[in-house]
Amino acid sequence: MPVILVANPKGGVGKSTLASNIAGYLAHRGHAVMLGDIDRQQSSARWLAQRPATLPLVRGWALESTEQLRTPKEVTHAVLDTPAGLHGKKLAQALKVATRVVVPLQPSLFDIQATYDFVRELQDAWSDRGATAPAVGLVAMRVREGTLSRQQLQQFIDQLGLPLLAELRDTQNYVQLAARGLTLWDIAPGRVARDLAQWHELCAWLERPSIP
């Protein structure tokens, strides 16, 4: 079963925004989706509490720590939102169940530095797993076109050697939708056409069969 881990030890990079929209996308594709949240802030859990019952179902996955990670049998896809500071034993436990890792980051020096260290830790953690290591991709959050920070982010990503799956623009759409338990796929496409276009490659990557 695909288990998508959304992780970056840096706080405030948009992990919950990304995790909830991934879950919403998969639900709209007809998958039986569960969204777990091991962040103390429980942002994804609060988002689920606001989600209208008339929309494609995203089930909650009650978790208090990475030690309780057991992928449920009644779903086809699971998305796991993670806390800031995820590393060491907790990261290793989360990686045991993950088939894909999505790393959100913002175009700032602090985010770049934290993400560089995290990617190195990921590489160390999966070095012993060989072919069973999860696929990893990056998602740039709150990107503003034509800025110096965006150029610096691209240079950093080129050095990492990991695929950039999406560049999501800095917009209030995500904030306003999250407040109502919604995703980009829950409203008229014309209202968020520009944002949906930015998700095209990421969505294709999420649906791609995992390498056994």
N, C-alpha and C positions, 0 to 999 in steps of 0.2 A: 504494500500500500504506500502511495506517495505521502511522505511527511515532509512538509516544507518548513524549515527553520528560518525565522527572520531574526537576525542577530547582528549586533555591533555593541561592544562594551561602552561606547560613547552614548551618553544620555541625550535625549532631545533630537535625535536624527530622523525621526519619523517611523520608527519600527511599528508602532500600533496602527498608524495610518496605512502603512504598506500591508501589514498582516490582515487587517480587516477588509481591505479592498481585494486582496488575493482570495480570501475566503468568499467574498461576495461574487467575484468573477467565476470561481469554480462552481458555486451554487447555481448561478445562472446557466452554466453549461450542463446542468442536470446531475452533477455529482453529489453524493451524500457527504457533506463537509462538516468537519468539527474544528472549532477554533479554540485553542488552549492558550492560557495566559499564566506564566510563572513570574510575571513582574509584580512586585508589591503594589504598584500603583493600580493594577488591574484595569488598565485603560481599555483593553479589548473586551474584558468582561462587562464593563459599563456600557460599551458600545452595543454589545449583544442585548443588554437589558432594554435598550432604546429601540431595537430593531422591530419594525411592524410585523405582525404575524402573517400578514397577507403576502409578504415577499418570499422569495426562495429561501428555504430554511438553512440556517447556519447553526449547528448545534454547539453548545458550550462544552468545554472539556475541563472539568474542575481539577485543578492542580495546585498544590501548595509548594512543591519543590521539584527539582529535576530527579530526585530519587524515586518519585512516583510515576515516572514516565512509562506508561504502558499503552501502546497504541490500541485504541478501541476497535472491536471487530465489526461493529454495526455501521461503519462509515467506509467510504472509498478513498477519501482524501483528508488529511489533517494538516492544519497550519498552527505553528507554535510561535507565539509572541514571547520575547525574552527580555529580561531586565538589563539595565545598564550594569557594567562591571562583570558580565558573564565571562568567566575564564576558569582555568584549572579543572578541578573535578567536576564542577557543574557543567562546564562546556563539554567535557568528555562524555558525560551522561546524556546530554542533549544530542550529541553527534551520533550516539549509538542507535538512535531511532530515526535520524534524519536521512532522507534520500536526496534532498536538495537544500542548499543553504543560500539564502538571499541576504546580501549585506547592503543595507542602506547607508548612505553617507551624504553629507552636505559639503558644498564647495568652500570650506574654511580650513585654515591651517590646523586647527585643533582636531577637526574631524579627520583630516588626511593623516595626521600623525597617529591618532588612535586606530584608524582603520589599517594602517600599515602594520602596526604591532599585532592587531587582531588577525590579519591574514597570515602573518608568520606563525602565530600560535595555531591557527587552523591547519596550516601545512604540517606543522610538527605533530598535531593530534591525529591526522589522517595518514601520516607517512607509513604506519604499520598496517593500514587497512588495504593498501594496494588498490585493486580494481573495485573494491566495494566502497571506496571513499565516495561521499556525496558530491554531486555536481555543485559548483559554487559560481554565483554570478553577482555582479554589483548593480545597484540602482542609485543613481544620483537624484537627490531630493532637493526641492526648492531651488531649482536652477534658474538663473537669470541670464538669458542670452546676451552675448556681447560684453560680458564683464570679464575683468582680469581674473577673478576668482574661478570663473568657469574654465578659462584657459589653463590655469594652474591645476585644476582638478583633472582635466583631460591628460595633461602631462603625467600626473601621478598614476592615473589608471593605465596608461600605456606602459609604465614601468612594472606594474603588478602582474601583467600577463593573464588577467582574468577578464571574462567578457563583461562589457557594460550592456546590461539588458534594457535599460531605459534611462532617460533623463526626464524627470517629472518637473514641470515648471512650478514656480512659486505662485500659487493661486489660493484664494479663499474657498474655492469649491470643496476641497477636501475637508476643511474645517467645518463648513456649514453642513455638509452631508453627514459627517461623523456625529454631529450633535443630534441628529435624528435617526441614528442607526442605519444610515444609508451608505451606498457605494456609488461609484460612477455608473454602474450597470442597473441601478434601481430607478433612474429617472430618464426622461426623454433624451435619446442620444444627441439630438441637435443642441441641447443645452451645454453639453460637455464634449463636443466633437473633438476639439483640440486636445483635450486630456486623454480621451480614448485612443486617439492616434498614437500618443506617446507610449501606450501600453502594448502595442501590437507585438513587438519582439519578445517582451517579457511573457505575455500570454502564450505565445508559441513555445517558448522554452519550458513553461510550466506544464504544458500538455504533452511535451515530448516524452516518449517512453524512457524510463530509467535504464541504464546499463546494468545488467545483473552482475 
